[in-house]
Amino acid sequence: MPSHPKTRFGVKFINEKAASIDAKTEEVWGNRPKHWSRMDLRGRATFLGSPFSEIYDVHYAELSRYAHPGVGTIAGFEPNVYPAVCAAGYEVGSRCYIQTLRFVIMELRLAVIDLSIERKLDFARMVAFTDNPEQAGRSSS
């Protein structure tokens, strides 16, 4: 992934301001759990297992870098960088969505009612990337 031209400034800013930001956070919100599970995001991803732990390890830092500072971070990118940034976000979103559907299938025991539901989910995932019915037919074989 292309690096942002102001990355070095961002690291310097974080190093210089981290203590004052943490102090302000404590002042405003106090010492409360960050999540009801009492786990940080890495802990929750690890608890959920694959693919969430892998997604966290591979994509979290990169996507956080684009999301948390606001639009200012990506506003300075060259136009050809936007598709790569969007593709990374879409890839993570689609993987999480598919895995969530798999959890629902498992929890509700839907495979008992429809023995081919997992195959249908895989087919639906593949068809989403086709341009016409003929391509969709080829993806099912």
C-alpha positions in Angstrom: 0.0 0.0 0.0 1.4 3.4 -0.9 2.5 5.4 2.1 1.0 8.8 2.9 3.5 11.6 2.3 2.9 12.9 5.9 3.5 9.6 7.7 6.7 10.8 9.4 4.9 13.9 10.7 2.1 11.7 12.0 4.5 9.5 14.0 6.3 12.5 15.4 3.0 14.1 16.4 1.9 10.9 18.1 5.2 10.5 20.0 5.0 14.2 21.1 1.3 14.3 22.0 0.4 10.8 23.2 0.8 11.5 27.0 -1.3 14.7 26.8 -4.0 13.0 24.7 -4.2 10.0 27.1 -4.4 12.5 30.0 -7.3 14.4 28.3 -9.1 11.1 27.6 -8.8 10.1 31.2 -10.1 13.5 32.3 -13.1 13.4 30.0 -14.1 9.8 30.2 -12.5 8.5 33.3 -11.2 5.0 33.7 -14.0 3.0 32.2 -13.9 -0.3 30.2 -13.3 0.4 26.5 -15.7 -2.4 25.5 -18.4 -4.4 27.3 -16.3 -7.6 26.8 -13.4 -6.0 28.7 -11.2 -7.0 25.7 -9.5 -4.6 23.3 -10.1 -5.1 19.6 -7.1 -7.4 19.2 -8.4 -9.6 22.0 -11.9 -9.8 20.4 -10.4 -10.7 17.0 -8.3 -13.4 18.6 -11.3 -14.7 20.5 -13.3 -15.0 17.3 -10.5 -16.7 15.5 -10.0 -17.0 11.8 -10.6 -15.0 9.7 -11.0 -12.1 12.2 -7.6 -12.5 13.9 -5.9 -12.6 10.5 -7.9 -9.5 9.3 -6.8 -7.7 12.4 -3.2 -8.6 12.0 -3.0 -7.7 8.3 -5.4 -4.8 7.9 -6.2 -3.0 11.2 -3.2 -0.6 11.3 -3.5 0.3 7.7 -7.3 0.9 7.8 -7.1 2.8 11.1 -4.5 5.1 9.6 -7.0 6.1 7.0 -10.2 6.2 9.2 -9.3 7.8 12.5 -7.6 11.0 11.5 -10.6 11.9 9.3 -10.7 12.9 5.7 -7.5 14.9 6.0 -5.4 11.8 5.8 -6.7 10.6 2.5 -7.3 14.1 1.0 -3.6 14.3 0.2 -3.4 11.0 -1.7 -2.7 10.9 -5.4 -5.9 9.9 -7.3 -4.6 6.5 -8.2 -4.3 5.5 -4.5 -8.0 5.7 -3.8 -9.0 2.5 -5.5 -6.4 0.5 -3.5 -7.5 2.0 -0.2 -11.2 1.3 -1.1 -10.4 -2.2 -2.2 -8.7 -3.0 1.1 -11.8 -1.8 3.0 -14.2 -3.7 0.8 -12.1 -6.9 1.1 -12.2 -6.7 4.9 -15.9 -5.8 4.9 -16.9 -8.7 2.6 -14.8 -11.3 4.5 -16.4 -10.2 7.8 -19.9 -10.3 6.3 -19.4 -13.8 4.9 -18.1 -15.0 8.2 -20.9 -13.4 10.1 -23.4 -15.3 7.8 -21.5 -18.5 8.5 -21.9 -17.9 12.2 -25.6 -17.3 11.8 -25.9 -20.5 9.8 -24.1 -22.4 12.5 -25.9 -20.8 15.5 -29.4 -21.2 14.0 -28.5 -24.7 12.7 -29.8 -23.8 9.2 -27.8 -26.6 7.6 -30.2 -29.0 9.2 -33.0 -27.5 7.2 -31.0 -26.8 4.0 -28.1 -29.2 3.5 -26.6 -27.1 0.7 -26.7 -23.7 2.5 -22.9 -23.4 2.8 -22.5 -24.2 -0.9 -25.2 -21.6 -1.7 -23.4 -19.0 0.4 -20.1 -19.8 -1.5 -22.0 -19.5 -4.8 -23.5 -16.2 -3.8 -20.1 -14.8 -2.9 -18.7 -15.9 -6.3 -21.7 -14.6 -8.3 -21.2 -11.1 -6.8 -18.0 -10.8 -8.9 -19.6 -11.7 -12.2 -20.8 -9.4 -15.0 -23.4 -11.6 -16.6 -25.4 -14.8 -16.2 -22.9 -16.8 -18.3 -20.1 -16.0 -15.9 -22.3 -16.8 -12.9 -23.0 -20.2 -14.5 -19.3 -20.9 -14.9 -18.6 -20.0 -11.3 -20.9 -22.7 -10.0 -18.9 -25.5 -11.6 
